[in-house]
């Protein structure tokens, strides 16, 4: 089920949300291993993200793979998601964003762009972000979590932003669009540090275990 947004006349209109989950990275700083396949409690991070997005009521999900696609695909094949393979993942995250956004179909109201290497994000966190977007100020089209003055992820934006990004230069992704339209961007101020935790290096893995008491491990 999708989210529910109260419309005019006392009726309830269904808010239809799509999501793009980015999982195309090489994991260079982790020995060229796929970050999204690190496991927390025996569950790969990419599966945790898919479950969180689904549990929050996302209607359509596109997963973008690139490096390590052959290892990632078997982990997600049981889920009803659209998989897009980035043939040129070394061109950077913007190229994966654009492929994912272009693959979304249907009549969507909003889009979430999420990272596959955030260990702690759950359905409640996604739901809080969606709630913040529904309560955004007039004129705002993008909402992102801000924790202690720092940007977090995921980000959510109006479908018109998706269309605007795709109509622009191939070098324009979510962050570049926001920089050009700062007046339409609104932070969701929160003290929830789960929005800030992602994994890029061995030091990040060690810090995660030290701060949470939970271990991230590679599947055997």
HURARA-V39332 format. One record per residue. N is the residue number from 1. PHI is phi in whole degrees, -180 to 180 (NA if undefined). OMEGA is omega in degrees with one decimal (* if undefined). D_FIRST is the distance of its C-alpha to the first C-alpha in whole Angstrom. Layout:
n={N,N}
phi={PHI,PHI}
omega={OMEGA,OMEGA}
d_first={D_FIRST,D_FIRST}
//
This chain:
n={1,2,3,4,5,6,7,8,9,10,11,12,13,14,15,16,17,18,19,20,21,22,23,24,25,26,27,28,29,30,31,32,33,34,35,36,37,38,39,40,41,42,43,44,45,46,47,48,49,50,51,52,53,54,55,56,57,58,59,60,61,62,63,64,65,66,67,68,69,70,71,72,73,74,75,76,77,78,79,80,81,82,83,84,85,86,87,88,89,90,91,92,93,94,95,96,97,98,99,100,101,102,103,104,105,106,107,108,109,110,111,112,113,114,115,116,117,118,119,120,121,122,123,124,125,126,127,128,129,130,131,132,133,134,135,136,137,138,139,140,141,142,143,144,145,146,147,148,149,150,151,152,153,154,155,156,157,158,159,160,161,162,163,164,165,166,167,168,169,170,171,172,173,174,175,176,177,178,179,180,181,182,183,184,185,186,187,188,189,190,191,192,193,194,195,196,197,198,199,200,201,202,203,204,205,206,207,208,209,210,211,212,213,214,215,216,217,218,219,220}
phi={NA,-85,-79,-115,-126,-71,-103,-70,74,80,-87,-108,-107,-81,-88,-99,-122,-108,-142,-118,-109,-92,-144,-105,-70,-85,66,-57,-80,-116,74,58,-117,-72,-56,-69,-99,-58,-113,-117,63,82,-113,-58,-59,-66,-68,-60,-67,-61,-64,-64,-65,-64,-65,-84,98,-65,-88,-141,-132,-111,-107,-103,-114,-159,-60,66,-56,-65,-87,-79,-57,-62,-76,-115,-65,-80,-95,-80,-119,-92,-106,-121,-102,-82,-73,-132,-64,-71,-75,108,-65,-59,-64,-70,-57,-66,-63,-66,-63,-69,-82,-68,-120,74,-96,-101,-95,-150,-131,-107,-112,-124,-103,-87,-116,-101,-68,-104,-63,-126,-62,-66,-66,-64,-62,-65,-66,-62,-61,-63,-67,-65,-99,-61,-69,-61,94,-84,-118,-128,-130,-132,-75,-123,-119,51,80,-114,-68,-125,-139,-78,-123,-129,-150,-64,-60,-65,-69,-56,-64,-65,-61,-69,-79,-96,-62,-66,-90,-101,-123,-61,-66,-66,-64,-62,-64,-87,-133,-58,-70,-105,-111,-132,-79,-99,-75,-152,-102,-79,-74,-61,-68,-99,-88,-139,-121,-126,-136,-58,-64,-63,-64,-65,-65,-59,-67,-65,-86,-109,80,-112,-99,-101,-133,-82,-64,-82}
omega={175.7,178.8,-178.8,179.0,-178.0,-179.8,-178.7,175.3,179.2,-179.8,178.8,178.0,-179.0,176.3,-174.8,-173.0,171.9,179.4,173.5,179.2,-173.9,-177.9,-174.1,-172.7,-178.8,-176.2,-175.7,-176.5,175.1,178.5,-179.1,175.7,-176.2,-179.0,-174.3,179.1,167.5,-176.6,172.3,-176.4,178.8,-178.6,178.5,-176.6,-178.6,176.3,177.3,-179.6,178.8,179.2,179.8,-179.1,178.5,-178.8,178.9,176.2,177.0,-173.9,-175.8,-178.0,174.0,176.0,-179.6,177.9,-179.4,170.7,176.2,-177.3,-177.5,178.7,-176.7,-172.7,179.3,-177.9,-174.9,-172.6,-178.9,-176.4,179.2,-179.0,172.2,-179.9,176.9,178.9,176.6,-178.2,-178.6,-175.4,179.1,176.4,173.0,-174.3,179.8,-179.1,177.7,176.6,-175.3,177.0,179.7,179.8,-179.2,-177.1,178.3,178.2,176.6,179.3,-176.5,173.7,-176.2,-179.3,172.2,171.5,-173.6,178.0,-176.2,-176.3,176.1,-170.3,-166.7,-178.3,178.2,-176.7,179.7,178.3,176.7,179.1,178.0,177.6,177.6,178.5,178.1,179.7,179.6,-178.6,-175.8,179.8,178.2,179.1,178.9,-179.7,-177.7,175.4,177.1,178.2,176.4,-176.4,-178.8,177.2,-178.9,178.0,173.0,178.2,5.7,175.1,179.0,180.0,179.5,-178.5,178.2,176.8,175.8,-178.0,179.2,179.1,-176.6,178.8,-175.9,-179.0,178.2,179.1,-177.3,173.5,-175.7,-176.3,179.5,177.5,-179.9,-179.8,-178.3,-177.4,-174.7,-177.8,-179.3,-178.2,-178.0,175.7,170.3,-174.8,-176.8,174.1,-179.2,-175.2,177.9,178.8,-176.0,-173.3,169.3,-171.7,178.4,-171.6,173.4,178.2,176.6,178.7,179.5,179.8,179.5,-179.5,-179.2,-174.0,-175.7,-174.7,-179.8,-177.6,169.4,-176.1,173.1,177.6,178.1,*}
d_first={0,4,7,9,12,15,17,21,22,20,17,14,12,9,10,9,10,12,14,18,19,23,25,28,30,34,34,37,38,37,39,37,34,31,29,26,27,29,28,27,27,27,24,24,23,21,19,18,17,15,13,13,11,9,9,9,5,8,7,10,13,17,19,23,26,29,32,31,29,31,30,26,25,26,24,20,21,19,16,14,15,18,21,23,27,29,32,34,32,36,35,33,29,29,30,27,25,26,25,21,21,23,21,17,17,15,15,14,14,15,16,16,19,19,22,22,25,24,24,23,20,17,13,15,17,14,13,16,17,14,15,19,18,17,20,22,26,26,27,25,23,23,22,23,24,27,29,33,33,32,29,26,23,20,20,18,19,19,19,22,23,22,24,27,27,27,30,32,34,33,34,32,28,26,29,32,30,29,33,34,32,32,32,28,27,26,26,24,27,26,28,25,27,24,24,27,28,28,30,33,36,38,39,35,34,37,36,33,34,37,35,32,34,31,33,31,33,33,32,35}
//
